[in-house]
Amino acid sequence: MNEITVGTVFGLGFMLLVTAVTVVVIWQAAASIRARAAVSREQEYRRLAEQAVATQETAQRQLNELNDRMADIQARMASLERVLKEVE
């Protein structure tokens, strides 16, 4: 009876150890997968941010160009109005 109890305790202890090691390994593997996913997401966000900045810079350049054109058109219009007033 004593041998059965010692064997049972040893067997249960060994199973507990194996279970604990298995849980730790699975937990670490999951943490590693989560970390890789986080890095991937961060890289994608960074790429999107860089793309957004480039798009905003392009839009700003186009707006500046349009402002310059509008100022030129306004100057021409003012000149044309002066000429028309002089002709009257």
C-alpha positions as CSV (number, residue, x, y, z in Angstrom):
1,M,0.0,0.0,0.0
2,N,2.8,2.3,0.8
3,E,4.5,1.6,-2.5
4,I,1.3,2.4,-4.4
5,T,0.9,5.7,-2.5
6,V,4.5,6.7,-3.2
7,G,4.1,5.7,-6.9
8,T,0.8,7.5,-7.2
9,V,2.2,10.7,-5.6
10,F,5.3,10.5,-7.8
11,G,3.1,9.9,-10.9
12,L,0.8,12.8,-10.0
13,G,3.7,15.1,-9.4
14,F,5.3,14.1,-12.7
15,M,2.0,14.8,-14.5
16,L,1.7,18.1,-12.7
17,L,5.2,19.0,-13.8
18,V,4.6,18.0,-17.4
19,T,1.3,20.0,-17.4
20,A,3.0,23.1,-16.0
21,V,5.8,22.9,-18.6
22,T,3.3,22.4,-21.4
23,V,1.2,25.4,-20.2
24,V,4.4,27.6,-20.0
25,V,5.5,26.5,-23.5
26,I,2.1,27.2,-25.0
27,W,1.8,30.5,-23.1
28,Q,5.3,31.7,-24.4
29,A,4.5,30.6,-28.0
30,A,1.2,32.6,-27.8
31,A,3.1,35.6,-26.5
32,S,5.6,35.3,-29.3
33,I,2.8,35.2,-31.9
34,R,1.1,38.2,-30.3
35,A,4.4,40.1,-30.3
36,R,5.0,39.3,-34.0
37,A,1.4,40.4,-34.8
38,A,2.0,43.7,-32.9
39,V,5.2,44.4,-34.8
40,S,3.4,43.7,-38.1
41,R,0.5,46.0,-37.1
42,E,3.0,48.7,-36.1
43,Q,4.8,48.5,-39.4
44,E,1.5,48.7,-41.3
45,Y,0.5,51.8,-39.3
46,R,3.9,53.4,-39.9
47,R,3.5,52.7,-43.7
48,L,0.0,54.2,-43.6
49,A,1.2,57.3,-41.7
50,E,4.1,57.8,-44.2
51,Q,1.6,57.4,-47.1
52,A,-0.8,59.9,-45.4
53,V,2.1,62.4,-44.9
54,A,3.2,62.1,-48.6
55,T,-0.4,62.6,-49.7
56,Q,-0.8,65.7,-47.5
57,E,2.4,67.1,-48.9
58,T,1.2,66.6,-52.4
59,A,-2.1,68.2,-51.6
60,Q,-0.4,71.2,-50.0
61,R,1.9,71.7,-53.1
62,Q,-1.2,71.6,-55.3
63,L,-3.0,74.1,-53.1
64,N,0.0,76.4,-53.2
65,E,0.1,76.2,-56.9
66,L,-3.6,76.9,-57.2
67,N,-3.2,79.9,-54.8
68,D,-0.5,81.2,-57.1
69,R,-2.7,80.8,-60.2
70,M,-5.6,82.4,-58.4
71,A,-3.4,85.4,-57.4
72,D,-2.3,85.7,-61.0
73,I,-5.9,85.5,-62.3
74,Q,-7.0,88.2,-59.8
75,A,-4.1,90.5,-60.9
76,R,-5.1,90.0,-64.5
77,M,-8.7,90.7,-63.7
78,A,-7.8,93.9,-61.8
79,S,-5.7,95.0,-64.8
80,L,-8.6,94.2,-67.2
81,E,-11.0,96.1,-65.0
82,R,-8.7,99.2,-65.1
83,V,-8.4,99.0,-68.8
84,L,-12.2,98.7,-69.2
85,K,-12.7,101.7,-66.9
86,E,-10.2,103.8,-68.9
87,V,-12.0,102.9,-72.1
88,E,-15.4,104.0,-70.8
